[in-house]
Amino acid sequence: MAQGFTVWLTGLPASGKSAIATHLEESLLERGLDVERLDEGEIRTEWLPTLGFDKGEGDGATRLVGHVCHLLSRNGVIAVAATVSPSQEIRNELRSLIGRFVEVFVNRPVEDCEKLDETGNYERARKGELKGFTGVDAAYEAPVNPEIVLETDKEEVEQCTNKVLRTLELLDWIPKVAGSDYNEEEEAKITKRLKDLGYI
C-alpha cells in the first residue's frame, strides 16, 4: 500500500486556502494518486451548521479535521486539509499524530482577506454578531517553521499549487511527472527551505 500523508493548509479566513486545496486535489488526481480534500468551510456548512467560532468550538473543528486526515493518511491516502486552525499547539499536536505532515502557511494580510470574504463573517464579527472570529477578535498564530509559505496576495493559485507539488516531489512523497519543471530560482528556494528543516 502506498504511504499516505497530509497537506495542511492553514491561514486566516478568506486567505485562499480553499482555492489552493481544490486545485491541489485536482492536480494530484490527474497524477493518478488517491487524494481526499477536507475543507473547514464545507464541513461547517454541511456537517456542523450550528458550530460557532469561539476557541473551544474552533479547536474542536481543527481536531476533527485532523483526526480524519490521520485516518486517511494511515490508510495510504493523501489528505488535503484547508482549515484556519489558528493554534500552533494544536497544529503541532496533529503533526505528531499524523507523522507525514506538510504544513502550508497561506499568508495574506487580514485587510485583503476581509475584502475578499464572501461569507460576510468578517463584517458580522466587526459588528459583534460573531464572537471569537479569527482575524477580528481572536488571534491567529502563524506557523513557526512551515514547510511551505504561500503569499496569496502576490502569487496566483496555480503558482501556489506548483510550489506545493514541487515540495512533495523533492520530499519524494509523490513521483515527479514529465513536464513538471520549475524555474531555477523557485527550485532553489524550496530546496533550501527543506534543507534548513532537515528533510534533505
N, C-alpha and C positions, 0 to 999 in steps of 0.2 A: 504493500500500500504506500502511496506517495505520502511524503511528510506535509502536513498542513501547517499553517501559520496564520497570524493575524496582522493585518494592516490597520492601525488605529489612528483615524484622523480626528484630531482634537482642535478646537478653536472656538472663538466667540460665535454666538448665534448669527447666522447670515454671513459668515465669513467665506463661504464657498465650499464647505465640506461635502455637502450632498452632491453637488455637480461633479466634483472630482471623483467621489466614490462611485457614482454611476458610470462615469467614463472609464474608470479603472476596472470596474466589474466587466464592462463590455470588452475592454482590451484583453483581459485575462481569459474570458470566454472564447474570444476569437483565436486564442492560442491553444484552445482545447483543454484548458485547465478547469478543475472543479472549484467553483467560487460561489459564495453567498454574500450578499450585501445586507447589512443591518443599519438602518437609518433611525436615529433617535426621533426625528420629527414624525416619521411614518409610524413608528411604534407608539408615540404619544397619541396620534390621531386615530389609529386603527385598533390598537390593543388597550391603551390606557388613557382614554379621553378625559378622565377626571383627575389625572395626575397633575399636581401643582409644580411649582418651581422653587420651593424652599429647599434648604440644604438637605434635609432628610429625604425628601422625595427625589431630588436631583441625584443624590448619591445612590439611591436605590435604583434609579433608571440606569445609571452608569454601570453598576454591578450586574444588573440584569443583562445588559448588552454584553458585558464582559464574560459572563457565565456562558451565554450562548456561543460566543466566539471560542471559548475554551472547549466546549463540546464539539464544535465543528472542526477546530484545528487538530484536536487529538484523534479525529476520525479521518484525517487526510484531506480536509477541505481548506481552501483559502478563505478566511473570513475578512471581509472589508467592512469596518465599522466607521460610521460618521456620527459623532456624538460630542456635545460640548465638553463633557467630562472635565469640569474646572479644577478638580482636586488632584494635585500632583501625587499625594499619598495614595489615593485610590488607583490612579494610573499605574503607579509602581506596584501596588498590590496585584493588579491584573497582569502586569508583565511577569511577575513571579509565578502566578497561577498558570499562565498560558505557555510561557517559555519562549517559543519562537514568535517574537512580537516586535513589530516595527512601529515606532511612534512617529507620527507625521503631524507637525505643528502647522496648521493652516492659519497663517498670520495675516491679519488685516486690521487696520485702525478701526476702533469702535465707531467713530463717526461715519465711516464708509459703510460698515455693517448696518448701522441704523438706517441709512438712506436706502440700502438695498433690501431691507426686511419687508417681505410681502405678507407676513403673518399679522402685523400690527402689534406684536408683543412688546417691542421697544417702546412704542407710543403708549401702550397700556401701562407699562411699568413706570414710565415717566409721570403718568397721571396718578400713580399709586394704586392702580387697579390690579396689578400683579406684584406680588411680594417675592423677594429673593431672586429676581431675574438677573442672570449673569450678564455683566456689561453695564448694568444700571445701578442696582443696589446690592449686588453680590459680586465678589471678586472672582477674577479668572486667574489661575496660577499657570503661567506659561511654562511649558516643558523646560527642564534644566538641560538635558542632553538628548534631544530628539534625534533619531537617525536622519530625519528629513525635515527641512523647513521650507514651506511654500509661501511666497509673498503674493497673495492673490490680488493685491491692488496693482501689481506690476506684471504678473505672469498670467497667461491665458490658461484655460482648463487643460488643453492638450499639452502644453508645455509642462504644467504641473504633473499631469499623468505620466508623461515620458520620464520625468525625473524619478517618480516612484518606481516605474518599471525598470529603469536602468539600475537603481539601487538594489532592487530584488535580484536582478541578473548578476550584479557584482558580488552579492552575498551568495550566489549560486543556489538561490531558493526557487528560481524559475529558469528555464532554459532560454538562452538568447535565440532570437529568431532572425532569419535573413532580412536585411534591410533595417534592422533596429540600430542604426548608427546615431551617434550624438556628437555635438560639436566638442572639440578638444577642451575648451575652457570649462564647460559644464561637467565634462567627464572628470577632469582634474579635481574640481571642487567636490564632487560626490566621492571620489576615491580618497581624497584627503580626509573628509569627514569620517568615513568608515575606518580609515587607519587610526585616526585620533580616538575613535570609540573602541578600538581594539578588535574590530571584526576581521581586518585583512592586514 
